Amino acid sequence: MNTITVVGLGAGDLEQLPLGVYRLIKGSETLFLRTKEHPVVNDLTAEGVEFHSFDEIYEKHDRFEEVYEEITQILVSQAEKGPLVYAVPGHPLVAEKTVQLLLELQQEGKIDVKVGGGQSFIDALFASVGADPIDGFQLLDGTSLRLQDIHMNQQLIIGQVYDGFIASEVKLTLMELYPYDYEVMLVTAAGSKDEQVERIPLVELDRAAGLSNLTSLYVPAVKGMEDSFKQYGTLREIISTLRGPDGCPWDKEQTHQSLKKYLIEETYELLEAIDEDDIDHIVEELGDVLLQVMLHAQIGEDEGMFTMEEVIETIASKMVRRHPHVFGTVEVEDAEQVTANWDKIKQQEKGGVEGQEPMLKNTAKGMPALLKAYEYQKKAAKVGFDWPDVKGAWDKVWEELKEFESEVEKSSETAIKKEFGDILFALVNVARFYKIFPEEALAMTNSKFYRRFSYVEEKVHSSGKTFDDFTLEELDSFWNEAKNKNIG
């Protein structure tokens, strides 16, 4: 099995090239370069070094993964003819996907790889920007930068920022977190005689000149908490501080039981914001609901019972398990099949067979009565306990109305209450056939009543009178005015 010796060309010019790497390159009979677009290559060419480069492969593919795979295949094929040297920019083990692919093949026993060393651009870059890596940093790839990978409390080094398009993509991603005028540094050919360091506001990143395959972006760590409010870790720290020894007396006193009412209140306020289609209000109320989740998780951690990470792990694993059509090989045709699969997997997870315990035992626990009625009916319908069509549901409504009227005539308070509940339950059944979520429908009507009655109230106040000064017919005329103006 012939050997592929991988060496690094360093971050800049020939003067930075280690002597051992220089000798390997000079003495190689078969030399491949990932790219000839590197300052060292000009010096090597001047010294008569012959090589093959893979630059033309970049033009063949739209995805870098395909480029790297083809380069790897060619190297393996060429190595069958004899040992060769493969030279890459920087250090072979820093931000070099082709080298990682070769090492994977070596673990499978398909090729022999020897890493011959080189100089990484990281040391030179930190010297260029005058920063200390001990403070913590992340090395990220500009061609595949993901928002969730960024930690604002650490320094960022983003490589592969070699043209305006990549710079633009990096800028847009960073501006999801950082202020548009946040100062960053573009570093090209770090540590070489051609080194360039440019300080610019983030918003101007894609307008910078001189971007090349030797360019990296340095983003300083944020210093103040207020600069990182968009990061989950900051919120976690705030909640922990509020519940900590020097935190807020009210927050420290809260328990799972005491917070229940706030979770319900915030949830309903969110639903109201959604009904109003008020984006700013939705954002605010989502934050309030998230606050309740964070407080419950922090209480769990303070009591040594569970952590936020366990909460996240539980829901993440559940979402993957219950979406095999997304994360697995199961195929579905529509949303109904998705729901059927979900219910089947859910039953399997609970480790039981339907019928071992009452079907409604754990259904809609803690929900308001209207929601519970809807969930009970939906659960029963899944096993065939349902009207064949909506006509049966409507007939039940009329039947319950007559029974209610009968009890009203008898003036039996308990029976009247029960029959009125039966009417509501029957109406929920009708709503279900029409795919109406009854809680949502009632919430919409409540909002409509609020806005129209507020109009009536405004008309009364603007008249300088009180409600007692108006007849019901006069107040009703104000209501009709609101209705005609489409208020609500």
N, C-alpha and C positions, 0 to 999 in steps of 0.2 A: 504494500500500500504506500503510494507516494505521498509526500508531505506538502501541504500548503503552509508556507511561512508568512504570517501576516505582520506587517510593520506599519508604523505611523509616520506620516510626513511632518508632523508637528503643526503648530498654529500659524507659522509665518515663513521666514526665509531659511536658507540653507545653514546659516550660522546657528540656528536652534536645533538642528538635526543631531541626535546622539551619534557618536562615532560608530558604535556597533551597527546601528540602522544604516548609516551611510555605507559601511563596508558590505553589508548584506545586499543593498541595492546595486552597488557597483559591481559586485561579484556574481550577481544573478544572471543566469543564462536565459531565464524566462521570467519577465517582469510584467505584471498587470497592475494598472492604476484604476481605482474606481472612477477618478476624474483627473484630467490633465489640467483643469482650471485651478491651479495652486501655485503660489510663488516659487516653491522649491523646484517644481518641474522645469521651469525655464533654466535654472542653474544646472540641473541634471542633464538637460538636453544639450546645453553648452559644453558639458563634459563628455558628450558622446554616448550617454546612456540610452539604450533602446528599450521601448516599452509598447504595450498594447493598452489602450484605455477603453472604458465602457461608456463614454459620453453619448455615443450614438443610440444606446439603448434607452436613454431618457426620452428621446424623441419618439420612440415606438409605442410608449404606454401612457395611459392617462392616470394610472395609479402607481404610487411609489412602491407599493407591495409587489406589484408585477415586475417592476424594474429590478428590485432586490432579488426576487426569486430567479429571474433569468440570469443575473450576474452570478449568483450562486451555482446555478446549473452549469454555466460555462466553465467556471473555475474547477468544479468537480470533474467535468469532462476533460479539461486540459491536464488536470493532475494525473489522469490515467496514463498520460504520455511521458510524465516525468515530474520531478519536484519543481515547484515554482514559488515565486515571491509575489504576494499581493499587498500593494501599498495603498493606504487610505489616509485622508486628511486627519490631523490631530492624533489621538491615541486609538489603537484598534478596539479597545474595550469601552470607549466613551462615545455614545450616540452613533454607533455603527451597526445598523441592522444586518447587513450582509455578513459581518463577522459572527453575529449571534446565530444566524442561520447555519453557518459553517460549523459552529461549535455544537449545535443541535445534531447535525449529521455525524459529527465525531462521536457524540454520546450513543448514537445508534450503530456505531461501528462501521460507518460507510466511508469515512475519510479521516486522515490524520492531519490535525491542525496544530501549528506551533505559533504562539504569539511572540513576536520578536521585539515588542516594546515600541516606544515612541513618546512624544511629549504631548500631553493634553492641552487644549486651549484654556482649560478652566483656571489653572494657576496663573497664566499670563493675564487672563481677563480680570481676575480679582485684583491683580497688581495694577492693571490699567484704570480700574474704577476706584481704587483705593479703599476696598472693602475687605472685611475679614470673614472667611467662610465659616469660622467657628460659631458665628451668630446664627447659623442655619440657612440653608439654601435649597432650592429645587432646580434641577436641570430638566427642562421640558423641550419637546420638539414642536417648533412653530408650524409644521405641516399637519399636525394632529393635536393641536392645543384644545383641551376641554376645560370648560368653566369649573367643573367639579373637582378638577385636579389641583386647582390653584389655592395656595394658602397665603393669604395676604400678610401674615405676620412673619413670613420668611422672605429672604431675597430670592428673586427669580432670575435664572439664566435661561433664555429661550434661544435655542439654536435653529439653524435652517431658515433664518429670515433673509433669504437671498434675493427676493425681488419684491416689487410693489404689491403684487397680488397677495403673497403670503403676509407681508407687512400689514395690509389692510385687514385680512382675516384675523391676525393676531390683535390688532388694535381694537376691532369690534368686540372680540371676546374679552379683552382686558377692561374695556370701558363698561362692561356689565357690572364690574366691581369697583374699579378705580375712577377717581374724578377725571374729566376730560383733559384737565391741565396738569395732571400728575407728571412730575419730571422723571423721565427714563433716559437711558444711555445706550446709544448704538456704538458697538465696538467692532471694528474691522481689523483683521490681521493683528490680533493682540500680541504684544511682545516683540514684534518684528520692526524693522526699520520703516515699514510702510504703515505702521499702526495709526488708526484714526479713532478718536473718541468724540462723540457728538452728544451733547445734552439737549434734549428736545421735550416739549410737552407731548403727552401720549397722543393727543388728537392729531399731531403732525407726523406720526410715525410713517404712514404710507406715502408721505410727500418727500421723505428724505432721499437724497441723492447718494449714489455710490454703494448701493446694496449689492452684496455678492455672496458667494458661498463661504466666505470667510467672515461674514457678519453675524454677530449675535446681539441679542437685546438683553440689557440688564435692567431689572425693575427692583428698586429698593423696597425693603420691607416697610409696611406702614407702622407708624409709631404710636398714634393715639387710638384709643378704643373707638372714638367716634368716626374714624376713617374706615373702620372695618365692620360697620353695622350690618352690611349685607351678607356677612359670613355666618354660617350656622355656629361655628365655634365661639364667636363673640356672644351670640345669644345664650349659648350654653353657659358661658362664663358669667354673664349677667345674672341668670337665674340662680346659679350656684352661689354667687356673692349675696344676693338678696336673702337666700336661705342660710347663709353662713353666720359665724359668730358675730361679725360686725355688720350684719345685714339689717333688713327691715323687720321690726317687731311683728307687724301684721303677717308678712310672708312666712316668718319662722313659726307662727302659731297654726298655720293651715294644715289640714289633714285631708286625706282622700274624701272623707265624709263632708267636711266643711266646704270643700270646693265643688261639690256636685251641683249645687244650684247655679253657680257661676258658669259651669260648662253648659248647662241647659240654656241659660240666658244668652250666652255668647253665640250658641248654635242658632237660636231663633233670630238673633239680630243679624247673623250672616244670611239666613234664609230671607229675611226682609230685604237686605241689601241686594240679593240676587233677584228678587221679585221687582225691585226698583230699577234693576239694570244700571246701578250706580257703581262704576268701576272703582273709583277711589274708595267708596264705602266698602265694597267687597274686599279690597286689599286690606283695609283697616280691620274689618271683622274677621277675615282669615287669620290675621296676626293675633287677634284676641283669642281665637279658638286654639291656635298653636301655643299661645302662652299657657293655656290651661293644660294642654298635653305636656308641655315642658315642666310645669309645676308638679304635676302628678309623677312624672318620671324622676324629678329631683327628690321628691319625698320618698319614692321607692329606693333611690340610691342612698339617701340619708339614713334610712332605716335598715339598710343592708339587705333589702329584699330583691331588688332588680335595678338595672341601669337603663339609661336611654338607648345604649347600644343594643341591649337585649330586645327592647321594644322595636327598634329599627330592624334588627335581624329577623324577628318574628314575622313582621309584615312583609319584609322583602322575600323571605323564603316562601311565605304563603302565596305571594303574587306569582312567583316563578312556578310553584307546584300547580297552581290552579289555572295557569295559562299555558298548557302544553302545546297549544296551537301557535304560540309565539316563541316560547323558549324550548320547545321540543319538536317532535315529528308528527304530532296529531294534526289532522286536517279538519277544518270546519267550513260550513257553507254560509252560515248566518249567525246573528246574535242569539237566536233561540238555541242553537246547538252549543254555543258558548255557555249559556246559562245551564243547560242540561249537564254539560261536562262539569261545570263548577259544582253543582249540587251533588253529582256522583262522587267527585273527588272529596268534597266536604264530608260526605257520609263515611267514606273510606278512612279519612283522617281521624274521625271520631271513634274509629275502631269498633263500630257496631253495625247491626243490621236493623233496618227500619222495623219497628214493632217491639223492640226490646224495652222501650220506655215510652211514655206518652209523647206523641208527636209534637204537641204544643208546649211541652214542659219548659223548654228553654227558648221559646220563640218570643221575640219582642219584649224581653225582660226589661223593666224600667221605662218602657215607652209610655207616652200619653195614651189614653183610651182609644182615640180615633186611629192613631197609628197601629195600636195593637190589634184593633178589629181588622184592619187592612191586612196585616201580616198573618193573622190567624186564618182568614179566608183564603189567602194566597197559598198557605201551606196545605190546607185541606183540599184545595182545588187540584194540587199536584198529584193527589192519589185518587182523583175522580169524584170527590165529594163536592159537586158543583152543579149548577144549572146547566143544561145543554146549550142554552143561548140566553140572551139578555131578557127575553120575554118572561122567563121564569122569575128572574130577579125583580122585574117591574111588578109582576103579579104579587110578589111577596111584599113589596112596598105598599100597594093598595090594601092588602090584607092587614098589614100592621097599622095603617092609618085608621081603618075601621075599628080595630080592636082598641086603639088609643081613644077614639071618639067615644066608644062604649064605656071605657073606664072613667073618662072625664064626666060623663053623665052620672056615674055612680059615686063620683067624688071620693074615690079611694086613692089617697096620696101615694102610697107605696106602689099600688098597681099602675097608677098614671106614670110614675117615674120609670117603672120597668118597661111599659109599652112604648114610652118615648125613646128609651134606649134601643128597643127593637126597631123603631123607625130609622134611627141613625145607622144601626147595624145593616139594615136592608139597603139603605141608600149607599153605604160604603160598597156593598156588593154590586150595585148598579155602576158606581164609579169605576170599579175594577174591570167590568166588561168593556167600558169605554176607554180603558187605559188612562184613567184620570187618577192621580194621586190625591186622595181626599184632603190630606193635611195641607198640601200645596194649594188646592182649590179654595179651601176655607181661609188660608192665609191671604190669598189674593183678594177675597171678598172683604176680609178685615181691613186690608189696606185701602180698598175702595171706599169702604164706609168711613174710615178715618179721614180721608181726603175730602169727601163730600160733606161730612158733618163739620169739618174745619171750615169749609166754605160757608155753611149756614151760620156757624159761630161768628165768622168774620163779618157777615152781613148784619147780624144782630148788633155786634159791637160798634160797627161803623154808623149805625142809626142812632147811637147814643142811648138806646133803651136796653132792657134786660129781656131774657127769655120769657119772663112772666108777662111781658107786655104784648106778646104775640100769640095768636091762636095757632092751633096745630095746622090749620089750612095754610096760614101765612108762612109758617116754618117749612111746610111741605113744598110751597112754591119756590122757596130758596133752594131746597133739595133738587127740585126739577130743573132749576137754572143750572146748578152744578152738573146735573146729568146731561143737559143739552149742550153744555160747554165741553163735554167729554172729560170732565174731571173724574179721575178715578181709573 
